[in-house]
Amino acid sequence: MTPGPAAHRSADRGEPAAPAAADPTRPRRHDPQRRERLIDVALGVIAEHGVAGTTHRRIAAAADVPLGSMTYHFDGMDDLLHAAFTVLAERTADVFDATLSAASSRQDAGEAVVGLITGTTLTSPETMLASLELYALAARRPEFRTITDAWMARSRAALHTHFDPETALMLDALIEGTTLHRALSLDPMGVGTVRTAIRRIVQP
């Protein structure tokens, strides 16, 4: 289609032509929580592709946002990884807090720990894979250990509501190790064995 006279006059005067009218049928994206959404998507990308395979472009494509959104909301990949893994740790710690707070006795707390280890809240594929990526990254790069250290501190604090500090420390290590053992073993430790291990730690 050739431009009309008005468009020719604008071009002759060196003025920019009027912008095309917006398509009224195309919904405008209202995304005030874009940064939070990008973090959620990033955790999924990390779980699927690992830290080494996680890129701004891959996250932007998965979130269906312009690539420029990544550099607008995050100051580089390290900033994004730190934000994503901090959210992962805080969400997991929130589960610890809620589960242990619901226990009304030391015995109930012991059963709550059994549930944390053998349930699916902490061991969903995405959570487990993202957690393993965090462990590997923190092992290689000490600056990310502030996340794992804060995570362990919150876990112990939740356990402190029912157990003395030394017992809480042992339980925290047991939860971490046993959860990984069950996730990676071809013959996972049974619920009964998990319960027995916890009882041996918490018995007076």
C-alpha positions as CSV (number, residue, x, y, z in Angstrom):
1,M,0.0,0.0,0.0
2,T,1.4,3.4,-0.9
3,P,1.4,6.2,1.8
4,G,-1.3,8.8,1.6
5,P,-0.7,12.6,1.1
6,A,-0.4,13.3,4.8
7,A,2.3,10.8,5.2
8,H,4.2,12.3,2.2
9,R,3.9,15.8,3.8
10,S,5.3,14.6,7.1
11,A,8.2,12.9,5.3
12,D,8.9,16.1,3.3
13,R,9.1,18.2,6.4
14,G,11.4,15.7,8.1
15,E,8.8,14.9,10.7
16,P,8.2,11.4,11.9
17,A,5.1,9.8,10.6
18,A,2.3,9.2,13.2
19,P,2.6,5.9,14.9
20,A,0.3,3.1,13.9
21,A,-2.8,2.7,16.0
22,A,-2.6,0.0,18.7
23,D,-4.4,-3.2,17.9
24,P,-7.4,-3.1,20.2
25,T,-7.7,-6.9,20.2
26,R,-4.2,-7.4,21.7
27,P,-4.4,-7.4,25.5
28,R,-1.8,-5.3,27.2
29,R,0.4,-7.3,29.7
30,H,-0.1,-6.0,33.2
31,D,2.8,-7.5,35.1
32,P,3.6,-5.6,38.3
33,Q,5.2,-8.6,39.9
34,R,7.5,-9.4,36.9
35,R,10.7,-9.7,39.0
36,E,9.1,-12.2,41.3
37,R,7.7,-14.1,38.3
38,L,11.1,-14.2,36.7
39,I,12.6,-15.6,39.9
40,D,10.0,-18.4,39.8
41,V,10.7,-19.2,36.2
42,A,14.4,-19.1,36.9
43,L,14.1,-21.8,39.5
44,G,12.3,-24.0,37.0
45,V,15.0,-23.3,34.3
46,I,17.8,-24.1,36.9
47,A,16.1,-27.3,37.8
48,E,15.7,-28.3,34.1
49,H,19.1,-27.1,32.7
50,G,21.3,-26.7,35.7
51,V,23.2,-23.5,36.7
52,A,25.6,-24.0,33.8
53,G,22.7,-24.1,31.3
54,T,20.8,-21.2,32.7
55,T,20.9,-18.0,30.7
56,H,19.0,-14.7,30.6
57,R,17.7,-15.6,27.1
58,R,16.4,-19.0,28.3
59,I,14.6,-17.5,31.3
60,A,13.1,-14.7,29.3
61,A,11.8,-17.1,26.7
62,A,10.3,-19.3,29.4
63,A,8.7,-16.3,31.1
64,D,7.5,-14.9,27.7
65,V,9.1,-11.5,28.4
66,P,11.5,-9.3,26.4
67,L,15.1,-10.2,27.0
68,G,15.7,-6.6,28.3
69,S,13.6,-7.4,31.3
70,M,16.4,-9.6,32.6
71,T,19.0,-6.8,32.7
72,Y,16.4,-4.3,34.0
73,H,15.5,-6.4,37.0
74,F,18.8,-8.2,37.7
75,D,22.4,-6.9,37.8
76,G,23.9,-9.9,36.0
77,M,23.6,-13.6,36.3
78,D,25.1,-13.8,39.8
79,D,22.4,-11.4,41.1
80,L,19.7,-13.5,39.5
81,L,21.1,-16.8,40.9
82,H,21.4,-15.2,44.4
83,A,17.8,-14.0,44.3
84,A,16.5,-17.3,43.0
85,F,18.3,-19.5,45.5
86,T,17.4,-17.1,48.3
87,V,13.8,-17.6,47.5
88,L,14.2,-21.3,47.3
89,A,15.8,-21.4,50.7
90,E,13.2,-19.1,52.3
91,R,10.3,-21.1,50.9
92,T,11.8,-24.3,52.3
93,A,12.5,-22.7,55.6
94,D,8.9,-21.5,55.7
95,V,7.8,-25.1,55.3
96,F,10.0,-26.1,58.3
97,D,8.5,-23.2,60.4
98,A,4.9,-24.1,59.6
99,T,5.4,-27.9,60.1
100,L,7.2,-27.6,63.4
101,S,4.9,-24.8,64.7
102,A,1.9,-27.1,64.2
103,A,3.4,-29.8,66.5
104,S,2.1,-29.6,70.0
105,S,4.6,-31.9,71.7
106,R,8.1,-33.3,71.4
107,Q,6.6,-36.5,70.1
108,D,4.5,-34.7,67.5
109,A,7.6,-32.8,66.5
110,G,9.5,-36.0,65.9
111,E,6.7,-37.2,63.6
112,A,6.7,-33.8,61.9
113,V,10.4,-34.4,61.1
114,V,9.5,-37.9,59.7
115,G,7.0,-36.2,57.4
116,L,9.5,-33.6,56.3
117,I,11.9,-36.3,55.2
118,T,9.4,-38.7,53.7
119,G,6.8,-36.3,52.3
120,T,6.8,-34.6,48.9
121,T,6.9,-31.0,49.9
122,L,10.7,-30.8,50.2
123,T,11.4,-33.5,47.6
124,S,9.4,-32.5,44.6
125,P,11.6,-33.0,41.5
126,E,12.0,-29.2,40.9
127,T,12.8,-28.4,44.5
128,M,15.3,-31.2,44.8
129,L,17.1,-30.5,41.5
130,A,17.3,-26.8,42.3
131,S,18.6,-27.5,45.8
132,L,21.3,-29.8,44.4
133,E,22.3,-27.0,42.0
134,L,22.6,-24.6,45.0
135,Y,24.7,-27.1,47.0
136,A,27.1,-27.6,44.0
137,L,27.3,-23.8,43.4
138,A,27.9,-23.1,47.1
139,A,30.6,-25.8,47.2
140,R,32.4,-24.1,44.4
141,R,31.8,-20.5,45.2
142,P,31.9,-19.6,48.9
143,E,29.9,-16.3,48.4
144,F,26.8,-18.4,47.9
145,R,27.2,-20.2,51.2
146,T,25.6,-17.2,52.9
147,I,22.3,-18.6,51.4
148,T,22.9,-22.2,52.6
149,D,24.1,-21.0,56.0
150,A,21.0,-18.8,56.6
151,W,18.9,-21.7,55.4
152,M,20.4,-24.1,58.0
153,A,20.1,-21.5,60.7
154,R,16.3,-21.1,60.1
155,S,15.9,-24.9,60.0
156,R,17.6,-25.2,63.4
157,A,15.6,-22.3,64.8
158,A,12.4,-24.1,63.9
159,L,13.6,-27.3,65.5
160,H,14.7,-25.3,68.6
161,T,11.0,-24.8,69.5
162,H,10.9,-28.5,70.5
163,F,14.5,-29.7,71.0
164,D,17.6,-28.5,72.7
165,P,20.3,-26.8,70.4
166,E,22.5,-29.9,70.1
167,T,19.5,-32.2,69.2
168,A,18.3,-29.6,66.8
169,L,21.7,-29.6,65.1
170,M,21.7,-33.3,64.8
171,L,18.2,-33.4,63.4
172,D,18.9,-30.7,60.9
173,A,21.9,-32.7,59.6
174,L,19.8,-35.9,59.6
175,I,17.0,-34.2,57.6
176,E,19.4,-32.9,55.0
177,G,21.3,-36.2,54.6
178,T,18.4,-38.5,54.7
179,T,16.4,-36.5,52.3
180,L,19.2,-36.6,49.8
181,H,19.8,-40.3,50.5
182,R,16.1,-41.1,49.8
183,A,16.1,-39.0,46.6
184,L,19.2,-40.5,45.1
185,S,19.0,-44.1,46.3
186,L,17.6,-46.9,44.1
187,D,16.4,-48.4,47.3
188,P,15.3,-45.5,49.5
189,M,15.3,-45.8,53.2
190,G,11.8,-46.8,54.5
191,V,9.6,-44.6,56.7
192,G,10.1,-47.0,59.6
193,T,13.9,-46.7,59.4
194,V,13.6,-42.9,59.2
195,R,11.4,-42.9,62.3
196,T,13.8,-45.1,64.2
197,A,16.7,-42.9,63.4
198,I,14.9,-39.8,64.6
199,R,13.8,-41.6,67.8
200,R,17.4,-42.5,68.6
201,I,18.4,-38.9,68.4
202,V,15.5,-37.3,70.3
203,Q,15.0,-39.9,73.0
204,P,15.7,-38.4,76.5
